[in-house]
Amino acid sequence: MNEKVNVEVNVEIQVAPAFIDLVSEDRLRRVAETVLRYEEEPGDVTVVITDDEGIQELNRDFLGIDEPTDVLSFGTEKESGPFVASPETIKYLGDVIVSYPRAEEQAGEQDYPVQRELDLLVVHGVLHLLGYDHAEEEEKVHMWTRQDDILTKLWVGS
């Protein structure tokens, strides 16, 4: 895997107060940055760690599904309208929202640390921001392969 260091990325981390002592903001940032560099995609991303109620509200309001989920990705619109950004301007790719309680539950089911599940969910969410999907089997195979490659790079390097 070839990680390009010259790809400009910026990752903002927002953690709900209830989880601030349970997660490493530095690690979350590194995970998101690794995905962007692996995909050679410059841009800004925000990663939010929230609770089941917060993610359920977003899931209901934006996707019409009134239940919590583990991760949501909200990409920015591809069309910028009549305005053209300067070529030097780094583009905002979107937000990745993760439910800490879902991550904790899923990690327990797999019998591994919650941080490992958070890594997986952030990688998955950022890949969605970059256009990956898993609605069709071929897309799923491609996305899961990229996801596994990135996670291997993260976990072998740590």
N, C-alpha and C positions, 0 to 999 in steps of 0.2 A: 504494500500500500504506500503510495507516494503522497505524503502530506506537504502541500505547498505552503511555505511560510510567507510568501509575498501576497497572499489573498487577504485583503483587508476585511476584517470582521469585527463586530462589536456586539457583545451579548450583555443585556441587562437582566439581572436576577431580582425577582420580587418574591419574598417568602412571607406568608401569613404569620402573624406573631406567634400563634400556637405551635408552629413548626420550626421557628428560627434556630432553636438549639438542637434540632434533630437532623438538619441537613447542612452540607458544606456548599456554600455559595460558590466558592472557588472551583469545586469539583463540577458543579452543574454548569458553570461557565465554560470550563475546559471541555466538557462533553459536547456542548453545543458548538463551540469553536472547532472541535475536531471534525464534526460532521460537515460544517461549512468548508473547511479546508480540504477535507477528503473529496468533497464534491466540486472543489475549486469554484465556490460560489461566494463572492463577496456580498456582504450585507449586514444589516442589523437585525437582531432577534431579541425578543423578550421571553424569558422563561418565568412562569408564575407557579408557585407551589401554594395550593389552597386546600380547602376541606371538601367533603362530599357535597355539602349544601351549596357552596360557591360554584362548583363545577356542574352540579345539577341545574342550577339557575341558568348558566350559560348554555348548557345542552338543551334545555327547554326553550329558552328565548331565541336561540339562533338555529337550532336543528330540529325543534319540535319534539324532542325526546325527553320526557319528564322523569329522568332517573339519572343518578350519578354514573360517571364513567371514569376510566383511569387517566385518559389523556385526550385533549382537544387541541386542534391546530387551527388558527385563524390567520390565513394568509392575506396579504394586501392585494388589492386589485391589480391586475396586470396592466390595465389601461390607465394611463395617467391623465387622461382628458386632454384639454387643449394646452396644458402646461408641459414644458419640457425641462427636466432637471439638468443641471450642469453635469458634464461627464465625470467630474471629480466627486460628485455627490454619491455617497454610499446609499444604496436603496434599503428601505425598511421591508423586510421579508414577512414579518408577522409575529404572532404570539403563540407560544406553546403553554398550555395550562395543564398542570398535573395535580391530581388528587393524592395528597399524601396518604390518607387512610386507605385508598384503593391500592396504592403502591405497597403499603405495609402489609395489607391482607394478601396480595398476590405473592409477595416475597415469602411470607409465611407458608403459603401453599407449595411453593417451590423449594422451601427450606434453604434460602440464602438471604444475605443481608439486604435490608430495604434499599441501601444505596445502589446496589446492583440493579434492582428493579427501577429505581429512579433513572439510572443511566439508560436502561432500555427504553423507558417511556420518553425521555428527552430525545434520544436518537430517533425514535419512531416519529415523534412529533415534528422534529426539524426536517426529516425526510419528507413528510407530508407538505411542509411549507415549500419545499423545493420541487413539488409536483409529483412525487411518488404516491402511488395508491395501491390498494390491494382488493379492489372490487372484482377484478377478473383474475383467474388463476395465474396467467402469465405475468401480470403486473405484480401479483403477490410474490411469486418466486423471485422476480427481479428485486423488489423492495426488501424482502427478507434476506436475500444474499448480501445486499449492500449493508443492511442493518447488522448482520452477523460479522461482516468484514470490519466494520467500524467498532463494534463492541470488542472484537478480538484485539484490535489495535489498542483500545483503551485499557482492557483488562490485562493484557500482556505487559503493557508499559507501566502499569501501576504497581 
